[in-house]
Amino acid sequence: MGPAVDLTVVVLSWNTRDLTLAALRAVPTACAPFHVRTICVDNASGDGTVGAVRHALPDVVVVEAGENVGYARGNDLALPLVEGRAIVFLNSDAEPGAGALAHVLRYLDAHAKVGVACPRLVFPDGAPQRAAWGFPTAMALLHQFTPVGWSGVGRRDARRSRPERGADERTGAVEAVSGACLVIRRELCARLRGFDPGYPFYFEDVDLCARAWAVGAEVHVVADGPAVVHHGGASSALAEGATRLPLLTGALRFQRGRLSPGRYAAFTLAFKTGVVARSLVELLRAPLYATVRRLRGRRERAERTWRTARERAHFLERDVLRFLRAEPPIGAFSARRREGRRPEP
């Protein structure tokens, strides 16, 4: 019998072999002196990730999903294998610094009311990255995804739910934390039954934090310790625009659990028509905007304009009908909340 495990780190991968190996290799020093179990869940990568991990890191437990089942279902596959008093869900493109995860575990040990936490996140160049979010309201989503945002309506809600990039964060309570490196007490994760598999990609972390708050567990950012370097978007960049549909349907699912049926119906109509209208405008104006930005020497913004246009073209060509027909089911958690009952453990 070896020493008791203090925490389990779950790394979910999809076609990010080199980044996955770097993340897994960083885990032992990030958790020291605590004893850790490391699990790599692979969503049917085609780049040799499974073989590379088994060859280079034989102590890592590898779980093969067999297909790309998404973030929520993929991470949930590891739950029967976890040990210790906390679980770390770590993106494959996130590399924790020495002591970063140990610092968060000590924070949980010292703060009994905290059930979910996230360490300080930084970009590869060391610039601060958002680790905390506010719960997205209907107005915030209309501001972000529809032409309503161009009028300024909903700006305050949007800024609260999506803080400015580079803003300094302080240790303490927040509404939700990033899933790039989400640490949760094991007993709380079992009570919540992990991530909601109805979210294929995006909003799973926000939903989990909302459910944690609902059962009395606080969610905190732990910004006073070593950082986790998060490259960001490594797997989604490979999806060639296919992540927009799950992002939008995730927004609908989250709001369906928070709004009354009448308000949700009104929001859905405004959101769906607004998303399509804004996507069309962003696609049609891209050549002019990109040209002007390039002439002004803003090459990076010009490239970003073209990337956005390609994503919108993919959405309008392949996914728009599925989006317009989408009616995400309300989860058991949200149904109980509407009835005024606390979700069962």
C-alpha positions in Angstrom: 0.0 0.0 0.0 1.4 3.4 -1.0 0.7 6.7 0.7 -2.9 7.9 0.7 -3.7 10.1 -2.3 -4.5 13.7 -1.4 -5.9 14.9 -4.8 -6.5 13.6 -8.3 -5.7 15.6 -11.4 -7.8 15.0 -14.5 -6.4 16.2 -17.8 -8.8 16.0 -20.8 -7.1 15.9 -24.2 -8.1 16.0 -27.8 -5.4 16.3 -30.5 -3.0 18.2 -28.2 -0.3 15.6 -27.7 2.6 17.9 -26.9 0.6 20.3 -24.7 -1.0 17.3 -22.9 2.4 15.8 -22.2 3.6 19.2 -20.8 0.5 19.5 -18.6 0.9 16.0 -17.2 4.6 16.4 -16.6 4.0 19.6 -14.6 1.5 17.9 -12.2 3.9 16.3 -9.7 5.8 19.5 -8.9 2.6 21.5 -9.0 1.1 19.2 -6.3 4.2 18.6 -4.1 4.4 17.7 -1.3 0.9 16.2 -1.6 0.4 12.8 -3.1 -1.4 12.9 -6.4 -3.1 10.6 -8.8 -3.1 11.7 -12.4 -5.7 10.7 -15.0 -5.6 11.5 -18.7 -9.0 11.2 -20.5 -8.5 11.2 -24.2 -11.4 12.1 -26.5 -10.3 9.9 -29.4 -7.3 12.0 -30.5 -5.8 11.2 -33.9 -2.3 12.5 -33.1 -1.0 9.7 -31.0 -1.7 11.2 -27.6 -2.6 7.9 -25.9 0.5 6.1 -27.0 2.7 9.0 -26.2 1.3 9.4 -22.7 1.6 5.6 -22.0 5.1 5.5 -23.2 6.4 8.7 -21.5 4.3 8.6 -18.3 3.5 5.1 -17.4 2.2 6.1 -13.9 -0.6 8.2 -15.5 -4.0 6.4 -15.7 -5.3 6.7 -19.3 -9.0 6.6 -20.1 -9.9 6.3 -23.7 -13.3 7.8 -24.5 -13.6 6.1 -27.9 -15.0 9.3 -29.4 -15.0 13.0 -28.8 -17.6 13.2 -26.1 -16.9 16.8 -25.2 -15.6 18.5 -22.0 -18.3 17.6 -19.5 -18.8 13.9 -20.4 -15.1 13.4 -20.9 -14.2 14.7 -17.5 -17.0 12.7 -15.9 -15.5 9.5 -17.3 -12.7 9.9 -14.8 -14.9 10.3 -11.7 -15.1 6.5 -10.8 -11.3 6.5 -10.7 -10.6 9.6 -8.5 -9.1 9.5 -5.1 -8.2 12.0 -2.4 -10.1 14.9 -0.9 -10.0 17.1 -4.0 -10.2 16.8 -7.8 -8.4 19.1 -10.2 -9.9 19.4 -13.7 -7.0 20.7 -15.8 -7.1 21.6 -19.5 -4.6 19.9 -21.7 -3.3 23.4 -22.7 -2.7 24.5 -19.1 0.6 24.0 -17.3 0.6 24.6 -13.6 3.7 26.1 -12.0 5.5 24.5 -9.1 3.3 24.4 -6.0 0.3 25.9 -7.8 -2.1 23.1 -7.1 -0.8 22.4 -3.7 -1.4 26.1 -2.8 -5.1 25.7 -3.8 -5.5 22.5 -1.8 -4.1 24.2 1.3 -6.6 27.0 0.7 -9.5 24.5 0.6 -8.1 22.8 3.8 -8.1 26.2 5.5 -11.5 27.4 4.3 -14.2 24.8 5.0 -17.0 26.7 3.3 -15.1 26.8 -0.1 -16.1 23.9 -2.4 -14.7 25.1 -5.7 -11.5 27.1 -6.4 -9.3 28.2 -9.3 -5.6 29.4 -9.1 -4.2 32.4 -10.8 -4.2 32.0 -14.6 -1.7 33.7 -16.9 -1.0 33.7 -20.6 2.3 32.2 -21.9 3.9 35.7 -21.9 2.9 36.1 -18.2 0.1 38.5 -18.8 -2.9 37.9 -16.4 -5.8 35.9 -17.7 -9.4 35.8 -16.5 -10.0 33.1 -13.9 -13.3 34.3 -12.6 -16.7 35.0 -14.2 -20.0 36.4 -13.3 -23.1 34.3 -14.1 -24.2 35.4 -17.7 -27.6 37.1 -17.6 -30.0 37.3 -20.6 -29.0 40.9 -21.2 -25.3 40.1 -21.1 -25.7 37.3 -23.7 -27.8 39.6 -26.0 -25.1 42.2 -25.7 -22.3 39.7 -26.6 -24.0 37.8 -29.4 -26.6 40.0 -31.1 -26.8 43.5 -32.6 -28.3 44.7 -29.3 -24.7 44.9 -28.1 -23.8 47.5 -30.7 -26.3 49.9 -29.1 -24.7 49.5 -25.7 -27.7 47.8 -24.2 -26.5 45.2 -21.7 -23.0 46.5 -21.5 -23.0 46.6 -17.7 -24.2 43.0 -17.4 -21.7 41.9 -20.0 -18.8 43.6 -18.2 -19.8 42.0 -14.9 -20.0 38.5 -16.3 -16.9 38.9 -18.5 -14.4 41.1 -16.6 -11.8 43.1 -18.6 -8.9 41.1 -19.9 -5.8 41.7 -17.8 -7.7 42.9 -14.8 -6.0 42.0 -11.5 -8.0 39.5 -9.5 -8.0 39.2 -5.7 -8.4 36.1 -3.6 -11.9 35.5 -2.5 -15.5 34.7 -3.5 -16.7 34.9 -7.1 -19.7 33.6 -8.9 -17.9 31.2 -11.2 -14.3 30.2 -12.1 -12.7 29.0 -15.3 -12.7 25.4 -16.2 -9.1 25.7 -17.4 -8.0 24.7 -13.9 -11.0 24.0 -11.7 -10.4 22.5 -8.2 -13.4 20.9 -6.4 -13.8 19.0 -3.2 -14.3 15.3 -4.0 -17.3 15.0 -1.8 -18.9 18.1 -3.4 -18.2 16.7 -6.9 -19.9 13.5 -5.9 -22.9 15.3 -4.5 -23.3 17.4 -7.7 -22.6 14.3 -9.9 -19.9 16.0 -11.8 -20.4 18.2 -14.8 -23.8 18.3 -16.5 -23.4 16.2 -19.7 -26.0 18.3 -21.4 -23.3 20.9 -22.0 -21.1 19.6 -24.9 -18.6 22.4 -24.8 -18.7 25.7 -22.9 -20.7 26.8 -19.8 -20.0 23.5 -18.0 -17.8 25.3 -15.5 -20.3 28.1 -15.0 -23.1 25.6 -14.5 -21.1 23.6 -12.0 -20.3 26.7 -10.0 -23.9 27.7 -10.0 -24.9 24.3 -8.6 -22.1 24.5 -6.0 -23.5 27.8 -4.7 -27.0 26.4 -4.7 -26.0 23.7 -2.2 -24.1 26.1 0.1 -20.6 25.7 -1.2 -18.6 28.8 -2.0 -16.6 29.4 -5.1 -13.3 31.3 -4.8 -10.3 32.5 -6.9 -7.0 31.9 -5.2 -4.9 34.6 -6.7 -2.1 34.8 -4.2 -0.2 31.7 -5.2 1.8 30.3 -8.1 0.1 30.7 -11.5 -1.1 28.2 -14.1 0.0 29.0 -17.6 -3.0 28.6 -19.9 -2.4 28.8 -23.6 -6.2 28.9 -24.3 -8.2 27.4 -27.2 -5.8 24.7 -28.3 -8.4 22.1 -28.9 -11.1 24.5 -30.1 -8.7 26.0 -32.6 -8.6 22.6 -34.3 -12.4 22.5 -34.7 -12.5 25.0 -37.5 -15.5 27.0 -36.3 -17.5 24.0 -35.1 -17.4 25.2 -31.5 -19.9 28.1 -32.0 -23.0 25.9 -32.0 -22.2 24.3 -28.6 -21.3 27.7 -27.3 -24.7 29.1 -28.3 -26.7 26.1 -27.2 -24.9 26.1 -23.9 -26.0 29.7 -23.4 -29.6 28.7 -24.1 -29.4 25.8 -21.7 -28.0 27.9 -18.9 -30.7 30.5 -19.2 -33.4 27.9 -19.4 -32.5 26.9 -15.9 -32.6 30.5 -14.6 -35.5 32.2 -16.3 -39.3 31.7 -16.0 -40.9 29.9 -19.0 -42.3 33.2 -20.4 -39.1 35.1 -20.0 -37.1 32.2 -21.5 -39.4 32.1 -24.6 -38.9 35.8 -25.1 -35.1 35.5 -24.6 -34.9 32.6 -27.0 -36.7 34.5 -29.8 -34.5 37.6 -29.4 -31.3 35.6 -29.0 -31.7 33.3 -32.0 -32.8 36.0 -34.4 -30.1 38.3 -33.1 -27.3 35.7 -33.4 -28.2 35.0 -37.0 -28.5 38.7 -37.9 -25.2 39.6 -36.3 -23.4 36.6 -37.9 -24.5 37.8 -41.3 -23.4 41.4 -40.7 -20.0 40.3 -39.4 -19.5 38.0 -42.4 -20.5 40.7 -44.9 -18.4 43.5 -43.4 -15.3 41.5 -42.9 -13.5 42.4 -46.2 -13.9 46.1 -45.6 -13.0 46.0 -41.9 -10.0 43.8 -42.5 -8.7 46.0 -45.3 -9.1 49.2 -43.3 -7.3 47.6 -40.3 -4.5 46.3 -42.4 -4.0 49.8 -44.0 -3.8 51.3 -40.5 -1.1 48.8 -39.5 -3.4 46.7 -37.3 -2.4 43.3 -38.8 -3.4 41.3 -35.8 -6.9 42.8 -35.7 -7.2 42.3 -39.4 -6.4 38.6 -39.0 -8.8 38.3 -36.2 -11.5 39.8 -38.4 -10.9 37.1 -41.0 -10.9 34.4 -38.4 -14.3 35.6 -37.1 -15.6 35.7 -40.7 -14.6 32.1 -41.3 -16.3 31.1 -38.1 -19.4 32.9 -39.0 -19.4 31.4 -42.5 -19.1 27.9 -41.0 -21.9 28.6 -38.6 -24.3 30.0 -41.2 -23.5 27.2 -43.7 -23.5 24.2 -41.5 -25.1 24.9 -38.1 -27.6 27.7 -38.3 -30.6 25.4 -38.8 -29.7 23.2 -35.9 -29.3 26.3 -33.8 -32.7 27.7 -34.7 -34.3 24.3 -33.9 -32.3 23.9 -30.7 -34.4 23.5 -27.5 -32.0 22.4 -24.8 -33.8 20.2 -22.2 -34.0 21.6 -18.7 -31.8 19.6 -16.3 -33.0 17.9 -13.1 -31.1 20.6 -11.1 -33.0 23.4 -12.8 -36.3 21.7 -12.6 -36.0 21.3 -8.8 -34.9 24.9 -8.4 -38.0 26.1 -10.3 -40.1 24.0 -7.9 -38.3 25.6 -5.0 -36.5 22.4 -3.9 -32.8 22.0 -3.3 -31.1 19.5 -5.7 -30.7 16.1 -4.1 -27.2 14.9 -3.3 
